[in-house]
Amino acid sequence: MKRITISDVAQHAEVSKSTVSQYMNKRFDYMAPKTKERIRMAIEELGYQPNIVARSLKQKSTSTIGVIVANILHTFSTQTIRAVEDICNEQGFHIIVCNADDNPEKEREYIEMLRAKQVDGLIIFPTGGNIELYQRMVKEKYPLVFVDRIVEGLETSSIMLDNESAIKMAVDHFAEKGYDRIGIMTTSLHRHVTPRVERINGFRKALREKGIPVREEYIKSMEIEFIQDGLHDMLSADEPPRALIAGNDLTLIEILRYIKTNHIRVPEELALIGIDDVSFASLFTPELTTIAQPTFEMGKQAAELLLNKIKDPDFIEEKHIYRFRPEMMIRQSC
């Protein structure tokens, strides 16, 4: 089957190739409505599909960015991606989303694949396991924005929650309710994933500020498949915690599974606060108190920052780390 070209469209619409090109690039300033309609009809009747690769080579831009998430199962990741897509769509950019599964090798392969496809920039929720590759991109001044994690020693934009404030909100709320045996569980600190490390450190600091003893047996970080075992050990102690912070949404789900299996009453036997405002928080019984991240604002900032870097290679940032304030959603689990 013969490939329909821009020349075929121009001939069918009885206009010049440059006019069709202007139409395809949405430059309508000096184009009569009737001309636009003729071109639209010609494209539809002929089934014309523009050659994106050829256009990219000519314009030196694919109008596409890559988004690589460390783990797409996190509520934070999917909500942030939605915001990135909204902003990019408004500005005529497409996104390609890849899930690294917290695997540095998989992340490296995706970075190389997306750059081979000549995406104009990358938003990465980094695994932290490809330092040299990150450094090379920064040295090349390749448009790059990190989300949710900081890579030490690397000067690139990072969009972050104020994790210390999030944990302080949770500890303060428990203290106001009279709890002084407070624990925290989160996923593994392997590779020093920034939000997990900051939340654990912030937890210790918040307890000290409230004059509550820091009990290391109440602090656990482990791979997701061992969360329930760790919770069992914690709650089987002679003096178990009476209040618990779930360090992220996946940890919260494992805690809720354990609570259901073992018929633990919330909040009578165990009070609970989760970091990340999961969609089912208000559907659970009792409704779950959570610390919400401003995911839309964070995704919007990441997308706008990357697009600024793409459009202006000399774009200069005032700062590298952008912190966002969490919000406490008080419900009935305390």
C-alpha positions in Angstrom: 0.0 0.0 0.0 1.4 3.4 -1.0 2.3 5.6 1.9 0.4 8.9 1.9 2.7 11.9 2.1 2.3 15.5 2.9 2.4 16.2 -0.8 -0.6 14.0 -1.3 -2.5 15.9 1.4 -1.5 19.3 -0.1 -2.7 18.2 -3.6 -6.0 16.8 -2.3 -6.7 20.0 -0.3 -5.5 22.2 -3.1 -3.0 24.1 -0.9 0.8 24.2 -0.7 3.0 21.7 1.3 4.1 24.6 3.6 0.4 25.3 4.5 -0.1 21.7 5.4 3.0 21.8 7.5 1.8 24.9 9.3 -1.5 23.1 10.0 0.3 20.0 11.3 2.4 22.2 13.6 -0.8 24.1 14.8 0.3 27.4 13.4 -3.2 28.8 12.5 -2.5 32.5 13.0 -2.9 33.4 9.3 -4.9 30.4 8.1 -8.5 30.8 7.0 -11.1 28.5 8.6 -12.1 27.1 5.2 -8.4 26.2 4.5 -8.1 24.5 7.9 -11.2 22.5 7.2 -10.0 21.4 3.7 -6.8 20.2 5.1 -8.5 18.4 8.0 -10.8 16.6 5.5 -8.0 15.7 3.2 -6.0 14.1 6.1 -9.1 12.2 7.2 -10.1 11.0 3.7 -6.5 10.0 2.8 -5.8 8.4 6.2 -2.6 10.5 6.4 -0.2 9.7 9.3 2.7 12.1 9.8 6.2 10.7 9.9 7.1 11.4 13.5 10.7 10.2 13.0 11.3 12.5 10.0 9.8 15.5 11.8 11.9 14.8 14.9 15.1 14.8 12.9 14.1 18.0 11.2 13.0 19.8 14.4 15.7 18.1 16.6 13.0 17.3 19.0 10.6 14.3 19.5 8.2 16.3 21.8 8.5 13.3 24.1 9.8 12.8 27.6 10.5 9.6 29.5 9.3 8.9 33.0 11.0 6.1 34.9 9.5 5.1 38.2 11.3 3.0 40.8 8.0 1.2 41.7 4.8 1.9 39.9 2.7 0.2 42.6 3.1 3.2 44.9 0.1 5.4 45.0 2.5 8.4 45.0 4.1 7.3 41.7 0.8 6.8 39.8 -0.7 10.1 41.0 2.4 12.0 40.2 2.6 10.5 36.7 -0.9 11.7 36.1 0.0 15.2 36.9 3.1 15.0 34.7 1.0 13.8 31.8 -1.5 16.6 32.3 1.1 19.3 32.1 3.0 17.7 29.2 -0.2 17.2 27.2 -1.1 20.9 27.6 2.3 21.8 26.1 2.2 19.3 23.2 4.5 16.7 24.7 3.9 13.0 25.0 5.3 10.8 27.8 6.6 7.2 27.9 6.3 5.6 31.3 8.7 2.8 32.4 8.7 0.8 35.7 12.1 -0.1 37.1 10.7 -2.4 39.8 13.4 -1.0 42.2 15.9 -2.8 40.0 19.0 -0.6 39.1 19.8 -2.8 36.1 16.3 -2.5 34.7 16.5 1.3 35.3 19.7 1.5 33.4 18.3 -0.4 30.5 15.3 2.0 30.4 17.5 5.1 30.5 19.6 3.8 27.6 16.5 2.7 25.6 14.7 6.1 26.1 17.8 8.1 25.2 18.2 5.9 22.1 14.7 6.9 21.1 15.8 10.5 21.5 13.3 11.5 24.2 13.9 15.2 25.0 14.4 14.7 28.7 13.8 12.3 31.6 11.9 12.4 34.9 13.3 9.7 37.1 12.2 8.3 40.5 15.8 6.9 40.9 16.7 3.5 42.4 20.0 5.1 43.4 21.9 2.3 41.8 23.2 4.0 38.7 25.4 6.8 40.0 27.9 7.0 37.1 25.0 7.0 34.6 23.3 9.9 36.4 26.6 11.8 36.7 27.2 11.4 32.9 23.7 12.9 32.1 24.3 15.8 34.4 27.8 16.4 32.9 26.2 16.4 29.4 23.5 18.9 30.6 20.9 16.4 29.5 17.4 17.6 30.8 16.8 15.6 33.9 14.6 15.8 37.0 14.5 13.5 39.9 11.3 12.8 41.9 11.0 11.5 45.5 14.7 10.8 46.0 18.0 12.7 46.2 21.2 11.2 45.0 24.0 12.5 47.2 26.7 14.5 45.5 24.7 15.0 42.3 23.6 18.5 41.4 20.3 17.9 39.6 16.7 18.9 40.3 14.9 16.8 43.0 11.2 17.1 43.8 10.7 16.0 47.4 8.1 15.8 50.2 9.1 17.5 53.4 9.5 14.1 55.0 10.6 15.4 58.4 7.4 17.5 58.6 5.2 14.5 57.6 6.6 12.3 60.4 6.4 15.1 62.9 2.7 15.6 62.1 2.1 11.9 62.8 4.1 11.8 66.0 2.5 15.0 67.3 -1.0 13.7 66.6 -0.3 10.5 68.5 1.2 12.5 71.4 -1.8 14.7 71.5 -4.0 11.6 71.8 -2.0 10.4 74.7 0.2 7.7 73.0 3.8 7.3 74.2 4.6 3.8 72.8 4.9 4.7 69.2 6.4 2.6 66.4 7.2 3.0 62.7 7.5 0.4 59.9 8.7 1.0 56.4 10.2 -0.8 53.5 13.9 -1.6 53.3 16.6 1.1 53.7 18.8 -0.7 51.3 20.5 1.8 48.9 19.5 4.5 51.3 16.3 5.5 49.6 15.8 9.1 50.6 12.2 9.3 51.9 12.6 6.1 54.0 15.9 7.4 55.6 14.4 10.9 56.2 11.2 9.4 57.7 13.1 7.1 60.1 15.5 10.0 61.2 12.6 12.4 61.5 10.7 9.9 63.6 13.6 9.7 66.2 13.9 13.5 66.2 10.1 14.0 66.7 10.0 11.6 69.6 12.9 13.4 71.3 11.2 16.8 70.8 8.1 15.4 72.6 10.1 13.8 75.4 9.1 10.3 74.3 11.8 7.6 74.6 13.2 6.2 71.4 12.9 2.5 71.5 14.8 0.8 68.6 12.6 -2.3 68.8 9.7 -0.1 67.7 11.6 0.9 64.5 11.6 -1.6 61.6 12.5 -1.4 57.9 12.5 -4.5 55.8 11.6 -5.9 52.4 7.9 -5.8 51.7 7.4 -9.6 51.9 8.8 -9.6 55.5 6.6 -6.7 56.8 4.0 -8.9 58.4 6.7 -11.0 60.2 8.3 -7.9 61.5 5.0 -6.6 62.7 4.3 -9.9 64.5 7.7 -9.6 66.3 7.0 -6.0 67.3 3.5 -6.6 68.6 4.5 -9.8 70.4 6.9 -8.0 72.7 6.2 -7.6 76.4 5.5 -4.0 75.9 4.3 -3.6 72.2 3.7 -0.2 70.7 0.2 1.1 71.0 0.4 3.4 67.9 2.1 2.7 64.6 3.2 4.8 61.6 3.2 3.1 58.2 6.1 4.6 56.3 4.4 4.3 52.9 1.3 2.9 51.2 2.7 -0.6 50.4 3.7 -0.9 54.1 0.2 0.2 55.1 -1.4 -2.5 53.0 0.7 -5.2 54.7 -0.1 -3.9 58.1 -3.8 -3.9 57.4 -3.6 -7.5 56.2 -1.9 -8.5 59.4 -4.5 -6.5 61.4 -7.4 -8.3 59.6 -5.9 -11.8 59.9 -5.2 -11.4 63.6 -8.4 -9.5 64.5 -6.6 -6.5 66.0 -9.0 -3.7 66.8 -8.1 -0.2 65.4 -7.7 2.1 67.3 -8.6 0.3 70.5 -5.6 -2.0 70.4 -3.4 -0.3 67.8 -3.7 3.2 66.5 -2.5 3.7 62.9 -1.4 6.6 60.7 -0.2 6.0 57.1 2.1 8.1 55.0 0.4 8.6 51.5 -3.3 9.3 51.3 -4.4 6.0 49.8 -7.7 5.9 47.9 -9.3 3.4 50.3 -8.5 5.4 53.5 -12.0 6.7 53.9 -13.6 3.4 52.9 -11.8 1.3 55.5 -13.4 0.7 58.9 -12.5 2.7 60.9 -11.5 5.4 58.4 -7.7 5.8 58.3 -5.8 8.9 59.3 -3.1 9.6 56.7 -0.5 12.1 55.7 -1.2 13.2 52.2 1.5 14.2 49.7 0.6 17.0 47.3 1.1 14.7 44.3 -0.4 17.0 41.7 1.7 20.0 42.7 4.8 17.8 42.8 4.2 16.3 39.4 3.4 19.7 38.0 6.6 21.1 39.3 8.6 18.2 37.9 7.0 18.5 34.4 7.3 22.3 34.2 10.9 22.2 35.4 11.9 19.6 32.8 10.1 21.4 30.0 11.9 24.6 30.9 15.2 22.8 30.7 14.2 21.2 27.3 13.1 24.5 25.8 16.0 26.6 27.2 19.4 24.8 27.4 20.7 27.7 29.4 17.9 27.6 32.0 19.3 28.3 35.4 17.6 27.1 38.6 17.6 29.1 41.8 17.8 25.8 43.8 18.1 22.1 43.2 15.8 20.6 45.9 12.1 21.5 45.9 10.3 20.5 49.1 6.6 20.3 49.4 4.5 20.5 52.5 2.3 17.5 53.5 -1.2 17.6 54.8 -2.7 15.6 57.6 -6.1 13.9 56.9 -7.5 13.2 60.3 -10.0 10.3 60.5 -10.8 7.6 63.0 -7.8 5.3 63.3 -6.3 7.1 66.3 
